[in-house]
Structures are given as C-alpha cells and as structure tokens.
Amino acid sequence: MELIRISRKLAASMDKLVFGLPVTHVYNPLDYARVAHEAYLERFGVAPREVVLVGMNPGPFGMVQTGVPFGDVTMVREWMGIWARVDKPPVEHPKRPVDGFECTRSEVSGTRLWGWARQRFGAPERFFARFFVVNYCPLSFMETSGRNLTPDKLPKGEREALFAPCDEALSRTVRYLGARLVVGVGSFAASRARIALHGLDVTIGTMLHPSPASPRANHGWAEHAEADLRALGIELPG
C-alpha cells in the first residue's frame, strides 16, 4: 500500500536524525506503534480523498500511545475499531511512559477532533470516505522535565533536517490521495503544507487547533472548526 511505503520511508529518515539539548528524548511511533499506525492507514487511507487534515506532531496521550494522529485511546479503539500491540520506544522518559492501548489518560485534542467527526458523520467510514488525517511530523520531542517541545522550537539546522523528509512525505500523501483541499489543524501545519505542496493544484487552508492550550478551542471548538471548514467550501452533513 502506498501510504505504508510513505510511512516506512519517513520512519527510516526520522531514525537517522540527531537532536541536541534541550531535547533529551525522541519518540517515533511510526516504529514502535507501527502495527496500529499501519492498521489506520490500511483501513482508512485509500484514495481518493477530498480533504486532508494535517496536524503538527504526536501528542503524549494520543499518537504517542496509539500510532494514530490525534489518537485518543478510547476514540481509536471504540470508534475506529483499531487495537494493536504497541511496543516501547528505545529510550523511554520516566515521566512520559508509553502504555499503548492500556493508557488511561485522555488526549483532549483527539477527543475533540474525533468526537466531532463521530457526532457529525456517525460511522467512521462516512467521515473517511471524504477526509483523511495525518501529522506533518511523526516525532514527539521531550525535555528533561518531560515537557513537550514542538518542532517549530527546534534549532534551525535541526528543523531543516527534520522538515525535508516530512515535506516529501506530505507531498506524496496528498498526491496519492488526490485531495483537492489540505487543511492545517493550526497555523504551523498550514504553513508547512504551503511549503511542502507548493506547485500542486490544491487549496490550502487553516482550521482552529483543538488543543486545550487555545482559549478559543475551550469555548465551542467544534463550531469554530466547522466555520473554518465551511469558509473553505467544505460541505458538512446536517
């Protein structure tokens, strides 16, 4: 399958990268959560797809645990019907354990995004008939304290080495899916999509990120997100 080939090439590229302080731990769920990640690709990543939603990188209780973008355990297991063994990263941060589908913490961004998809579309097959969701960067970065470090905060040289294979993977994914619209979930993802997809015949837009760190997202995120999507000409079921 094409998306699996893209994912495995990206994972191999990520494994060659080296990051310095303040990063002390790097998780690559494309490796240790490969079975679940590829189940997601096989089940829902079949071309064509009208819209691709692009997140930034894995959250600690989402893709870090399940291998699925925004992959809150409950939503992935109970709504998508995906469950698989998840191994451990080579070096695990003591404050950020990987428990896979046994993780009892909720990923708020994931419950919001996938909860909206479930409420608006019902069965996952209805949502994924038109949409697909990916993360631009597959890596999770942590500092000594366990605090999350986002890719945009990396030093310039590390960003450039990271972004080049991520740009290629996103471009290949969008071309394979034949999407006409690519929507960054947050401004970072949208800005990277504009660079990675330069020259392709796609419309690129932005929707509000569901992170609880965003004050707007904590007050009617779904309504804001739907307004963003409709402004891009994306029709949603009533």
C-alpha positions as a Markdown table, in Angstrom:
| # | Residue | x | y | z |
|---|---|---|---|---|
| 1 | Met | 0.0 | 0.0 | 0.0 |
| 2 | Glu | 1.3 | 3.4 | -1.0 |
| 3 | Leu | 0.7 | 5.1 | 2.4 |
| 4 | Ile | 2.6 | 2.4 | 4.2 |
| 5 | Arg | 5.5 | 2.8 | 1.8 |
| 6 | Ile | 5.5 | 6.5 | 2.5 |
| 7 | Ser | 5.3 | 5.9 | 6.3 |
| 8 | Arg | 8.1 | 3.4 | 6.4 |
| 9 | Lys | 10.4 | 5.7 | 4.3 |
| 10 | Leu | 9.6 | 8.6 | 6.6 |
| 11 | Ala | 10.2 | 6.5 | 9.7 |
| 12 | Ala | 13.6 | 5.4 | 8.4 |
| 13 | Ser | 14.5 | 9.0 | 7.7 |
| 14 | Met | 13.5 | 10.1 | 11.2 |
| 15 | Asp | 15.6 | 7.4 | 12.8 |
| 16 | Lys | 18.8 | 8.9 | 11.2 |
| 17 | Leu | 18.2 | 12.3 | 12.8 |
| 18 | Val | 20.1 | 13.6 | 15.9 |
| 19 | Phe | 18.7 | 16.2 | 18.2 |
| 20 | Gly | 20.6 | 18.2 | 20.9 |
| 21 | Leu | 19.5 | 19.9 | 24.1 |
| 22 | Pro | 17.0 | 20.9 | 25.3 |
| 23 | Val | 15.6 | 17.7 | 23.7 |
| 24 | Thr | 16.5 | 14.6 | 25.7 |
| 25 | His | 14.0 | 12.1 | 24.4 |
| 26 | Val | 12.5 | 11.5 | 21.0 |
| 27 | Tyr | 9.6 | 9.1 | 20.3 |
| 28 | Asn | 8.9 | 7.8 | 16.8 |
| 29 | Pro | 5.5 | 6.0 | 16.9 |
| 30 | Leu | 5.9 | 5.0 | 13.3 |
| 31 | Asp | 8.4 | 2.5 | 14.6 |
| 32 | Tyr | 7.2 | 1.2 | 18.0 |
| 33 | Ala | 3.4 | 1.6 | 17.2 |
| 34 | Arg | 3.8 | 0.5 | 13.6 |
| 35 | Val | 1.1 | -2.2 | 13.7 |
| 36 | Ala | -1.6 | 0.2 | 14.9 |
| 37 | His | -0.4 | 3.0 | 12.7 |
| 38 | Glu | -0.5 | 0.8 | 9.6 |
| 39 | Ala | -3.9 | -0.6 | 10.5 |
| 40 | Tyr | -5.1 | 3.0 | 10.4 |
| 41 | Leu | -3.5 | 3.6 | 7.0 |
| 42 | Glu | -4.9 | 0.3 | 5.6 |
| 43 | Arg | -8.4 | 0.8 | 6.9 |
| 44 | Phe | -8.9 | 4.5 | 6.2 |
| 45 | Gly | -6.2 | 5.7 | 3.8 |
| 46 | Val | -7.5 | 4.6 | 0.5 |
| 47 | Ala | -7.6 | 7.0 | -2.4 |
| 48 | Pro | -9.3 | 9.2 | -3.4 |
| 49 | Arg | -9.9 | 11.5 | -0.5 |
| 50 | Glu | -11.4 | 15.0 | -0.9 |
| 51 | Val | -9.8 | 16.7 | 2.2 |
| 52 | Val | -6.6 | 16.0 | 4.1 |
| 53 | Leu | -6.4 | 17.4 | 7.6 |
| 54 | Val | -2.8 | 17.9 | 8.8 |
| 55 | Gly | -1.8 | 18.1 | 12.5 |
| 56 | Met | 1.6 | 19.2 | 13.8 |
| 57 | Asn | 3.1 | 16.1 | 15.6 |
| 58 | Pro | 2.1 | 13.4 | 18.1 |
| 59 | Gly | 0.5 | 14.3 | 21.5 |
| 60 | Pro | 1.7 | 12.5 | 24.6 |
| 61 | Phe | -1.6 | 10.7 | 25.1 |
| 62 | Gly | -2.6 | 10.4 | 21.5 |
| 63 | Met | -0.4 | 9.3 | 18.7 |
| 64 | Val | 2.4 | 8.6 | 21.1 |
| 65 | Gln | 0.2 | 5.9 | 22.6 |
| 66 | Thr | -1.8 | 4.6 | 19.6 |
| 67 | Gly | 0.2 | 5.4 | 16.5 |
| 68 | Val | -2.9 | 7.3 | 15.1 |
| 69 | Pro | -2.9 | 11.1 | 14.6 |
| 70 | Phe | -4.8 | 12.8 | 17.4 |
| 71 | Gly | -5.3 | 9.2 | 18.6 |
| 72 | Asp | -7.0 | 9.3 | 21.9 |
| 73 | Val | -7.2 | 5.6 | 23.1 |
| 74 | Thr | -10.9 | 5.5 | 23.6 |
| 75 | Met | -11.7 | 7.1 | 20.2 |
| 76 | Val | -9.3 | 4.9 | 18.3 |
| 77 | Arg | -10.4 | 1.6 | 20.0 |
| 78 | Glu | -14.1 | 2.2 | 20.3 |
| 79 | Trp | -14.9 | 4.4 | 17.3 |
| 80 | Met | -12.3 | 3.4 | 14.7 |
| 81 | Gly | -12.2 | -0.2 | 15.9 |
| 82 | Ile | -8.4 | -0.3 | 15.9 |
| 83 | Trp | -6.4 | -2.1 | 18.7 |
| 84 | Ala | -3.0 | -3.5 | 18.5 |
| 85 | Arg | 0.1 | -4.2 | 20.5 |
| 86 | Val | 2.3 | -1.2 | 21.0 |
| 87 | Asp | 6.0 | -1.6 | 21.9 |
| 88 | Lys | 8.2 | 0.8 | 23.8 |
| 89 | Pro | 10.5 | 3.5 | 22.3 |
| 90 | Pro | 14.2 | 2.6 | 22.7 |
| 91 | Val | 14.7 | 5.2 | 25.4 |
| 92 | Glu | 11.6 | 6.0 | 27.4 |
| 93 | His | 11.2 | 9.2 | 29.5 |
| 94 | Pro | 10.2 | 8.2 | 33.1 |
| 95 | Lys | 7.5 | 10.9 | 33.1 |
| 96 | Arg | 6.1 | 10.0 | 29.7 |
| 97 | Pro | 5.6 | 6.2 | 29.6 |
| 98 | Val | 4.2 | 4.6 | 26.6 |
| 99 | Asp | 1.4 | 2.3 | 27.7 |
| 100 | Gly | -0.2 | 1.9 | 24.3 |
| 101 | Phe | -3.9 | 1.0 | 24.4 |
| 102 | Glu | -3.6 | 0.5 | 28.1 |
| 103 | Cys | -3.1 | 4.2 | 28.6 |
| 104 | Thr | -5.8 | 5.6 | 30.9 |
| 105 | Arg | -5.1 | 9.3 | 30.1 |
| 106 | Ser | -7.2 | 11.2 | 27.6 |
| 107 | Glu | -5.9 | 13.2 | 24.7 |
| 108 | Val | -8.1 | 16.3 | 24.7 |
| 109 | Ser | -7.3 | 17.3 | 21.2 |
| 110 | Gly | -8.1 | 13.8 | 20.0 |
| 111 | Thr | -11.4 | 13.6 | 21.9 |
| 112 | Arg | -12.4 | 16.9 | 20.4 |
| 113 | Leu | -11.4 | 16.2 | 16.8 |
| 114 | Trp | -12.6 | 12.6 | 16.6 |
| 115 | Gly | -15.6 | 13.3 | 18.8 |
| 116 | Trp | -16.6 | 15.9 | 16.3 |
| 117 | Ala | -16.2 | 13.5 | 13.4 |
| 118 | Arg | -18.3 | 10.9 | 15.2 |
| 119 | Gln | -21.0 | 13.4 | 16.1 |
| 120 | Arg | -21.2 | 14.9 | 12.6 |
| 121 | Phe | -20.6 | 11.8 | 10.4 |
| 122 | Gly | -21.6 | 8.9 | 12.6 |
| 123 | Ala | -19.8 | 5.8 | 11.4 |
| 124 | Pro | -16.0 | 6.3 | 10.7 |
| 125 | Glu | -16.5 | 5.1 | 7.2 |
| 126 | Arg | -18.6 | 8.1 | 6.4 |
| 127 | Phe | -16.0 | 10.5 | 7.6 |
| 128 | Phe | -13.1 | 8.7 | 6.0 |
| 129 | Ala | -14.9 | 8.5 | 2.7 |
| 130 | Arg | -14.1 | 12.2 | 2.2 |
| 131 | Phe | -11.4 | 13.0 | 4.8 |
| 132 | Phe | -8.1 | 11.7 | 6.0 |
| 133 | Val | -6.0 | 12.9 | 8.9 |
| 134 | Val | -2.2 | 12.9 | 9.1 |
| 135 | Asn | 0.5 | 14.5 | 11.2 |
| 136 | Tyr | 3.1 | 16.6 | 9.4 |
| 137 | Cys | 5.9 | 15.4 | 11.8 |
| 138 | Pro | 5.8 | 11.9 | 13.3 |
| 139 | Leu | 8.1 | 12.6 | 16.2 |
| 140 | Ser | 7.4 | 13.7 | 19.7 |
| 141 | Phe | 10.1 | 15.7 | 21.5 |
| 142 | Met | 10.6 | 15.9 | 25.2 |
| 143 | Glu | 12.9 | 17.9 | 27.5 |
| 144 | Thr | 14.5 | 16.7 | 30.8 |
| 145 | Ser | 11.4 | 17.7 | 32.7 |
| 146 | Gly | 9.1 | 15.7 | 30.4 |
| 147 | Arg | 7.7 | 18.9 | 28.9 |
| 148 | Asn | 6.7 | 18.7 | 25.3 |
| 149 | Leu | 8.8 | 20.6 | 22.7 |
| 150 | Thr | 7.1 | 21.3 | 19.4 |
| 151 | Pro | 9.0 | 21.0 | 16.1 |
| 152 | Asp | 8.9 | 24.7 | 15.4 |
| 153 | Lys | 11.0 | 25.3 | 18.6 |
| 154 | Leu | 14.0 | 23.2 | 17.4 |
| 155 | Pro | 17.2 | 25.0 | 16.3 |
| 156 | Lys | 17.3 | 26.0 | 12.6 |
| 157 | Gly | 19.6 | 23.2 | 11.5 |
| 158 | Glu | 17.6 | 20.5 | 13.2 |
| 159 | Arg | 14.4 | 21.9 | 11.8 |
| 160 | Glu | 15.7 | 21.9 | 8.3 |
| 161 | Ala | 16.9 | 18.3 | 8.5 |
| 162 | Leu | 13.5 | 17.3 | 10.0 |
| 163 | Phe | 11.3 | 19.2 | 7.7 |
| 164 | Ala | 12.8 | 18.0 | 4.4 |
| 165 | Pro | 11.6 | 14.3 | 4.7 |
| 166 | Cys | 8.3 | 15.5 | 6.3 |
| 167 | Asp | 7.7 | 17.8 | 3.4 |
| 168 | Glu | 8.3 | 14.9 | 1.0 |
| 169 | Ala | 6.0 | 12.6 | 2.9 |
| 170 | Leu | 3.2 | 15.1 | 3.0 |
| 171 | Ser | 3.5 | 15.8 | -0.7 |
| 172 | Arg | 3.5 | 12.2 | -1.6 |
| 173 | Thr | 0.5 | 11.5 | 0.6 |
| 174 | Val | -1.6 | 14.3 | -0.8 |
| 175 | Arg | -0.7 | 13.4 | -4.4 |
| 176 | Tyr | -1.6 | 9.7 | -3.7 |
| 177 | Leu | -4.9 | 10.6 | -2.1 |
| 178 | Gly | -5.8 | 13.1 | -4.9 |
| 179 | Ala | -7.0 | 15.6 | -2.3 |
| 180 | Arg | -8.3 | 19.0 | -3.6 |
| 181 | Leu | -8.2 | 20.6 | -0.1 |
| 182 | Val | -5.5 | 20.4 | 2.6 |
| 183 | Val | -6.3 | 22.0 | 5.9 |
| 184 | Gly | -3.7 | 22.6 | 8.5 |
| 185 | Val | -5.0 | 21.9 | 12.0 |
| 186 | Gly | -3.4 | 25.0 | 13.4 |
| 187 | Ser | -1.1 | 27.6 | 11.8 |
| 188 | Phe | 2.1 | 25.7 | 11.9 |
| 189 | Ala | 0.7 | 22.7 | 9.9 |
| 190 | Ala | -0.9 | 25.1 | 7.4 |
| 191 | Ser | 2.4 | 27.0 | 6.9 |
| 192 | Arg | 4.3 | 23.7 | 6.4 |
| 193 | Ala | 1.7 | 22.5 | 4.0 |
| 194 | Arg | 2.1 | 25.6 | 1.8 |
| 195 | Ile | 5.8 | 24.9 | 1.5 |
| 196 | Ala | 5.6 | 21.1 | 1.0 |
| 197 | Leu | 2.7 | 21.3 | -1.5 |
| 198 | His | 4.0 | 24.3 | -3.5 |
| 199 | Gly | 3.1 | 23.8 | -7.1 |
| 200 | Leu | 0.4 | 21.3 | -6.5 |
| 201 | Asp | -3.2 | 22.0 | -7.6 |
| 202 | Val | -4.6 | 22.0 | -4.1 |
| 203 | Thr | -6.3 | 24.6 | -1.9 |
| 204 | Ile | -4.6 | 25.1 | 1.5 |
| 205 | Gly | -6.4 | 26.5 | 4.5 |
| 206 | Thr | -6.4 | 26.5 | 8.3 |
| 207 | Met | -8.7 | 25.4 | 11.0 |
| 208 | Leu | -8.6 | 26.0 | 14.7 |
| 209 | His | -6.5 | 23.5 | 16.6 |
| 210 | Pro | -8.5 | 21.6 | 19.3 |
| 211 | Ser | -5.7 | 21.9 | 21.9 |
| 212 | Pro | -6.8 | 22.9 | 25.4 |
| 213 | Ala | -3.9 | 25.4 | 25.3 |
| 214 | Ser | -6.0 | 27.5 | 23.0 |
| 215 | Pro | -8.6 | 29.7 | 24.8 |
| 216 | Arg | -10.9 | 29.7 | 21.7 |
| 217 | Ala | -10.8 | 25.9 | 21.4 |
| 218 | Asn | -12.0 | 25.7 | 25.0 |
| 219 | His | -15.2 | 27.6 | 24.1 |
| 220 | Gly | -17.1 | 25.7 | 21.3 |
| 221 | Trp | -14.1 | 24.3 | 19.3 |
| 222 | Ala | -16.4 | 22.3 | 17.0 |
| 223 | Glu | -18.4 | 25.3 | 16.0 |
| 224 | His | -15.2 | 27.3 | 15.2 |
| 225 | Ala | -13.7 | 24.4 | 13.3 |
| 226 | Glu | -16.9 | 23.9 | 11.2 |
| 227 | Ala | -16.9 | 27.6 | 10.4 |
| 228 | Asp | -13.3 | 27.3 | 9.2 |
| 229 | Leu | -14.1 | 24.3 | 7.1 |
| 230 | Arg | -17.2 | 25.8 | 5.5 |
| 231 | Ala | -15.3 | 29.0 | 4.7 |
| 232 | Leu | -13.0 | 26.8 | 2.6 |
| 233 | Gly | -16.1 | 25.5 | 0.7 |
| 234 | Ile | -16.2 | 22.1 | 2.5 |
| 235 | Glu | -19.7 | 20.9 | 2.8 |
| 236 | Leu | -20.7 | 19.1 | 6.0 |
| 237 | Pro | -23.6 | 16.7 | 6.7 |
| 238 | Gly | -26.6 | 18.2 | 8.5 |
